[in-house]
Amino acid sequence: MKHYSQIVFLFLAFINFSVKGQNLVKNPSFEENLRCPEKFGSLDIDAKNWHKPTLGTTDYFSTCSTELPVEDNFIGSQKPYHGSAYAGMYLYAPKDYREYITAELKKPLEKDKLYKVSFMVNLAENVEFAIKEFDVLLTKSKLSLNTSKHLDVRYFNNNSNVNYKRIPLKKYLTDTDNWVEVSTTILAQGEESFLTLGNFNSDENTFKQEVKKASRKSAYYFIDMVSVSLIPSYNQNQIYVINDLLFDFDETNIEINYNQQLTDLVFFLKKNPKLNIHLYGHTDAMGTKEYNDDLSDKRAATVAKFLVKSGLNKNRITWKGFGFRKPVVSNEEEVLRSKNRRVEFMISKPDNSNFANNYYED
């Protein structure tokens, strides 16, 4: 088996049984609406499966609206990260005024399982400040609070019925041009069915940075593509197929812009530093044995290089190519044999690496 030596960029999709992370947020990018937004603060009226947990007037923007369009609206201009709509809210405003959004989940979270919470944000142009933290609150029931002020974090920290986490950021979220991902992981208490996002700190305790002089002495952000997904775990000494990593004929590289499953795999390996990963490359039966052995080896090496680029120690990663010796489908038809052009992986402890390394050996 070989070890990694160079770096390339690659984004893959890992699927095996229920390994693929499913976004549990209903209507995650605000595409489904009950009507086109006609006035400010109408998120819970217009956007399906979204709610305002307080009296704050969280906004809903859509390409279908003339009153609250996505571009050239009352507070800025931004195309949606995905689809045709997004939400907008004040994360900081004078006199502790706050706005929040609550998402409904497709199913309750499972106790003691690890989940990733993520969302895309963009700072509106017509405000003076940027902030550097978001708060995540998972609850079993939908919040409904008779206030437009900040929700005191001390209350949630002492409440056993909610699951609260702050997301401290290294930098202020100052980008008004591009969408930026904010994410964290959270351990489920069990049965959480609603996700609330916002700033639970008072004005005094909110870290803020002036980005420009503006009449609105506040920080307002557009929000899109909200996600809650289970971070999968992997059984040791079990083969997992990288199903969406289907190479074109005679190719060794593939590029995909973003993939949640790859992020989950890297996260799992970083959280389990005593485990190694072993990669197995395969081809279809077109060409000579020598050529396909080399081609499959390079395909597995491509995945190894990406894992190292993602921050994994190269000594934890091995790979080998097996050419066309281990097909999973017939090589007779192109539609079928494309599935043989694949890479698989196995997780093992170092003391069981010989078994993993020799898994496919005759």
PESULTA-V701670 format. One line per field, one symbol per residue. phi: phi as a letter, one per 20 degrees, with the letter a starting at -180 (. if undefined). psi: psi as a letter, one per 20 degrees, with the letter a starting at -180 (. if undefined). burial: b if it has 24 or more other C-alpha atoms within 12 Angstrom, else e. Layout:
BEGIN
phi = ???
psi = ???
burial = ???
END
This chain:
BEGIN
phi = .ddfccccebcccdcbldfffdfefflfdmfeceaffdbfmdgfedefmdcdfcefefdcdbfedefcffdlefcrbbfgfbmcbadbbeebbgmmfbccccdeefbffegmeecddbadcbfffececcdcbccdcdcfcffbdebdefeffffffedfeccdbedfdfcfedfdddfcedbbdbefeomfccdddrdeefgfdefccfdaebfeebcccecblecccfefdcffmcfceefeedffgmdddbccfbbfffgffffgfffcfeddccdcebceeeoefffffffffffffffgffffgeoefffeccbbdcldfcfdcfefcfgeffffebcdbcdbfgfdfffffdgeff
psi = qrrqhrprppprpppodkhpppoipplhkkhoqhrppirqkjgihhppjqqoiaiqmpqpqqiiqhhmrhqlaiiappqqhpcjrrrqqpipqqkkpqqrqpqpqhqqqppjqpqppqqpqppqhlrhqqrkqrqpppqhrpqopmqjrqoohhghhjoiiroqpqnpqhqqnioigqqppprrqppphpjpiqppqaojqrghjppqpphrpqhomropqqprmppoqpoqrpqqkppppnhimoqrpkqiqqpphqphhggggggghhimijqrpppoqqrajprrggghggghghghhggghggghijqphiipqrqqjcjimqirqjhqhhgihiinrprqqprqhijhhgghjgiq.
burial = bebbeeeeebbbbbbbeebbbbbbbbbbbbbbbeebbebbbbbbbbbbbbbbbbbbbbbbbbbebeebbbbebbbbbbbbbbebbbbbbbbbbeebbbbbbbbbbeebbeeeebbbbbbbbbbbbbbbbbbbbbbbbbbbebbeeeebbbbbbeeeeeeeebbbbbbeeeebbbbbeebbbbbbbbbbbbbbbbbbbbbbbbbeebbbeebeeeebbbbbbbbbbbbbbbbbbbebbebbbbbbbbbebbbbbbeeeeebbbbbbbbbbeeeeebbbbbbbbbbbbeeeeebbbbbbbbbbbbbbbbbebebbbbbbbbbbbbbbbbeeeeeeeeebbbbbbbbbbbbbeeebeebbebbee
END
